[in-house]
Amino acid sequence: MKLYQLSLLLILFLYACSNQGLSPEEAAQQTCKCMKLSKDTSEEGVKAFTDCNANTREMMADYREDEEWMNEWKEELMKTLKDCMSE
């Protein structure tokens, strides 16, 4: 679990350091990762989900007012959810 959290933090760090903006596809994948974490109801699992969710919200903060971007994210999320929740 710690390795997974470390890799998630590394991914978030790479996103933060990237010169490119966050794509709706990347945000949907990140949301999927958080949803997978939500399945673990242990104390550690809840904390991992909470941290992941907070990081995702922070990553997406600059795009919340961009209606087109948010619509694309919602579309990507719906595509991603089918595969995401079946894993």
Stockholm file with secondary structure:
# STOCKHOLM 1.0

chainA/1-87         MKLYQLSLLLILFLYACSNQGLSPEEAAQQTCKCMKLSKDTSEEGVKAFTDCNANTREMMADYREDEEWMNEWKEELMKTLKDCMSE
#=GR chainA/1-87 SS CHHHHHHHHHHHHHHHHCSSCCCHHHHHHHHHHHHHHTTCCSHHHHHHHHHHHHHHHHHHGGGTTCHHHHHHHHHHHHHHHHHHHHC
#=GC SS_cons        CHHHHHHHHHHHHHHHHCSSCCCHHHHHHHHHHHHHHTTCCSHHHHHHHHHHHHHHHHHHGGGTTCHHHHHHHHHHHHHHHHHHHHC
//
